[in-house]
Amino acid sequence: MVLSDREKLDFKLFCQQIITKPRVIDEQPHKREGIYLWCEDWRMIELCKYFFNGRDMYYEDPPPNRLKNNPLWSKDEIATQAEKLFADFGSVDKIIEYLKQEREKGGAE
């Protein structure tokens, strides 16, 4: 999957919307195991990073502090989900629209 600069920018802008206005943890699908947390907003941020960085760069990028050593998160799972989204929707606009709708209705884990 090769994205244009404009398509990458679209993912970056959507990612920034999530970061700027995160949902309250209890208002989105999430998991807690001991000190670890994984939530739908973080999943969407990681998906966006996969899309705008590309597979190789995503795998090379060190995780943010909130995900370091977090067993609830997997780069492989994010890659699988991203590839499935691209296969299912076929366009950046449709993927972003789907993710926006998931955020609005509370998402699915």
CYANA upper distance limits for C-alpha pairs under 8 A (distance plus 0.5 A):
  2 VAL  CA     54 GLY  CA      8.43
  3 LEU  CA      7 GLU  CA      6.27
  3 LEU  CA      8 LYS  CA      6.77
  3 LEU  CA     51 PHE  CA      8.36
  3 LEU  CA     52 PHE  CA      8.20
  4 SER  CA      8 LYS  CA      6.77
  5 ASP  CA      9 LEU  CA      6.62
  6 ARG  CA     10 ASP  CA      6.75
  7 GLU  CA     11 PHE  CA      7.03
  7 GLU  CA     52 PHE  CA      8.30
  7 GLU  CA     92 VAL  CA      6.80
  8 LYS  CA     12 LYS  CA      6.75
  8 LYS  CA     51 PHE  CA      7.35
  8 LYS  CA     52 PHE  CA      5.00
  8 LYS  CA     53 ASN  CA      8.35
  9 LEU  CA     13 LEU  CA      6.57
  9 LEU  CA     52 PHE  CA      7.79
 10 ASP  CA     14 PHE  CA      6.74
 10 ASP  CA     92 VAL  CA      8.32
 11 PHE  CA     15 CYS  CA      6.49
 11 PHE  CA     48 CYS  CA      5.92
 11 PHE  CA     49 LYS  CA      8.23
 11 PHE  CA     51 PHE  CA      7.48
 11 PHE  CA     52 PHE  CA      6.67
 11 PHE  CA     92 VAL  CA      8.36
 11 PHE  CA     96 ILE  CA      7.84
 12 LYS  CA     16 GLN  CA      6.63
 12 LYS  CA     48 CYS  CA      7.27
 12 LYS  CA     49 LYS  CA      8.08
 12 LYS  CA     52 PHE  CA      7.19
 13 LEU  CA     17 GLN  CA      6.83
 14 PHE  CA     18 ILE  CA      7.06
 14 PHE  CA     48 CYS  CA      8.18
 14 PHE  CA     96 ILE  CA      7.87
 15 CYS  CA     19 ILE  CA      6.83
 15 CYS  CA     44 MET  CA      7.96
 15 CYS  CA     45 ILE  CA      5.97
 15 CYS  CA     48 CYS  CA      6.50
 15 CYS  CA     49 LYS  CA      8.28
 16 GLN  CA     20 THR  CA      6.37
 17 GLN  CA     21 LYS  CA      6.51
 18 ILE  CA     22 PRO  CA      5.81
 18 ILE  CA     41 ASP  CA      7.17
 18 ILE  CA     45 ILE  CA      7.62
 19 ILE  CA     45 ILE  CA      8.24
 22 PRO  CA     41 ASP  CA      7.32
 23 ARG  CA     27 GLU  CA      7.00
 23 ARG  CA     28 GLN  CA      7.32
 23 ARG  CA     41 ASP  CA      7.73
 24 VAL  CA     28 GLN  CA      7.45
 25 ILE  CA     29 PRO  CA      8.09
 25 ILE  CA     30 HIS  CA      7.32
 25 ILE  CA     39 CYS  CA      7.52
 26 ASP  CA     30 HIS  CA      8.05
 27 GLU  CA    106 GLY  CA      7.32
 28 GLN  CA     39 CYS  CA      7.47
 28 GLN  CA     40 GLU  CA      6.77
 28 GLN  CA     41 ASP  CA      8.28
 28 GLN  CA    103 ARG  CA      8.41
 28 GLN  CA    106 GLY  CA      5.72
 28 GLN  CA    107 GLY  CA      7.12
 29 PRO  CA     39 CYS  CA      6.41
 29 PRO  CA     40 GLU  CA      6.10
 29 PRO  CA    106 GLY  CA      7.38
 29 PRO  CA    107 GLY  CA      6.96
 29 PRO  CA    108 ALA  CA      6.85
 29 PRO  CA    109 GLU  CA      6.36
 30 HIS  CA     37 LEU  CA      7.69
 30 HIS  CA     38 TRP  CA      6.04
 30 HIS  CA     39 CYS  CA      4.56
 30 HIS  CA     40 GLU  CA      6.71
 30 HIS  CA    109 GLU  CA      7.88
 31 LYS  CA     37 LEU  CA      6.22
 31 LYS  CA     38 TRP  CA      5.79
 31 LYS  CA     39 CYS  CA      6.91
 31 LYS  CA     72 LEU  CA      8.22
 32 ARG  CA     36 TYR  CA      6.16
 32 ARG  CA     37 LEU  CA      5.16
 32 ARG  CA     38 TRP  CA      7.20
 33 GLU  CA     37 LEU  CA      7.09
 36 TYR  CA     70 ASN  CA      6.54
 36 TYR  CA     71 PRO  CA      8.08
 36 TYR  CA     72 LEU  CA      7.71
 37 LEU  CA     70 ASN  CA      8.15
 37 LEU  CA     72 LEU  CA      7.56
 38 TRP  CA     42 TRP  CA      7.33
 38 TRP  CA     43 ARG  CA      8.17
 38 TRP  CA     72 LEU  CA      6.47
 38 TRP  CA     73 TRP  CA      7.26
 39 CYS  CA     43 ARG  CA      6.89
 40 GLU  CA     44 MET  CA      6.76
 40 GLU  CA    107 GLY  CA      7.29
 40 GLU  CA    108 ALA  CA      8.10
 40 GLU  CA    109 GLU  CA      7.39
 41 ASP  CA     45 ILE  CA      6.72
 41 ASP  CA    103 ARG  CA      8.32
 42 TRP  CA     46 GLU  CA      6.66
 43 ARG  CA     47 LEU  CA      6.69
 43 ARG  CA     78 ILE  CA      7.95
 44 MET  CA     48 CYS  CA      6.66
 44 MET  CA     99 LEU  CA      7.88
 45 ILE  CA     49 LYS  CA      6.71
 46 GLU  CA     50 TYR  CA      6.66
 46 GLU  CA     78 ILE  CA      7.30
 47 LEU  CA     51 PHE  CA      6.82
 47 LEU  CA     78 ILE  CA      6.57
 47 LEU  CA     79 ALA  CA      8.10
 47 LEU  CA     81 GLN  CA      8.20
 47 LEU  CA     82 ALA  CA      6.44
 48 CYS  CA     52 PHE  CA      6.63
 49 LYS  CA     53 ASN  CA      6.16
 49 LYS  CA     54 GLY  CA      8.28
 49 LYS  CA     58 TYR  CA      7.25
 50 TYR  CA     54 GLY  CA      5.92
 50 TYR  CA     55 ARG  CA      6.49
 50 TYR  CA     58 TYR  CA      5.85
 50 TYR  CA     78 ILE  CA      8.09
 50 TYR  CA     79 ALA  CA      7.44
 50 TYR  CA     82 ALA  CA      7.70
 51 PHE  CA     55 ARG  CA      8.01
 51 PHE  CA     82 ALA  CA      7.83
 53 ASN  CA     57 MET  CA      6.06
 53 ASN  CA     58 TYR  CA      6.24
 54 GLY  CA     58 TYR  CA      6.47
 55 ARG  CA     59 TYR  CA      6.79
 55 ARG  CA     79 ALA  CA      7.74
 56 ASP  CA     60 GLU  CA      6.81
 57 MET  CA     61 ASP  CA      6.49
 59 TYR  CA     75 LYS  CA      7.39
 63 PRO  CA     67 LEU  CA      6.37
 63 PRO  CA     68 LYS  CA      6.30
 64 PRO  CA     68 LYS  CA      6.91
 66 ARG  CA     70 ASN  CA      8.16
 67 LEU  CA     73 TRP  CA      7.42
 73 TRP  CA     77 GLU  CA      8.20
 74 SER  CA     78 ILE  CA      6.86
 75 LYS  CA     79 ALA  CA      6.62
 76 ASP  CA     80 THR  CA      6.67
 77 GLU  CA     81 GLN  CA      6.61
 78 ILE  CA     82 ALA  CA      6.51
 79 ALA  CA     83 GLU  CA      6.62
 80 THR  CA     84 LYS  CA      6.67
 81 GLN  CA     85 LEU  CA      6.64
 82 ALA  CA     86 PHE  CA      6.75
 83 GLU  CA     87 ALA  CA      6.63
 84 LYS  CA     88 ASP  CA      6.44
 85 LEU  CA     89 PHE  CA      6.39
 85 LEU  CA     90 GLY  CA      8.16
 85 LEU  CA     95 ILE  CA      7.02
 86 PHE  CA     90 GLY  CA      5.51
 86 PHE  CA     91 SER  CA      7.20
 86 PHE  CA     92 VAL  CA      8.21
 86 PHE  CA     95 ILE  CA      7.61
 89 PHE  CA     94 LYS  CA      6.36
 89 PHE  CA     95 ILE  CA      6.52
 90 GLY  CA     94 LYS  CA      7.87
 90 GLY  CA     95 ILE  CA      8.28
 91 SER  CA     95 ILE  CA      6.83
 92 VAL  CA     96 ILE  CA      6.62
 93 ASP  CA     97 GLU  CA      6.58
 94 LYS  CA     98 TYR  CA      6.57
 95 ILE  CA     99 LEU  CA      6.71
 96 ILE  CA    100 LYS  CA      6.57
 97 GLU  CA    101 GLN  CA      6.70
 98 TYR  CA    102 GLU  CA      6.74
 99 LEU  CA    103 ARG  CA      6.76
100 LYS  CA    104 GLU  CA      6.75
101 GLN  CA    105 LYS  CA      6.73
101 GLN  CA    107 GLY  CA      8.31
102 GLU  CA    106 GLY  CA      6.40
102 GLU  CA    107 GLY  CA      4.65
102 GLU  CA    108 ALA  CA      7.54
103 ARG  CA    107 GLY  CA      5.73
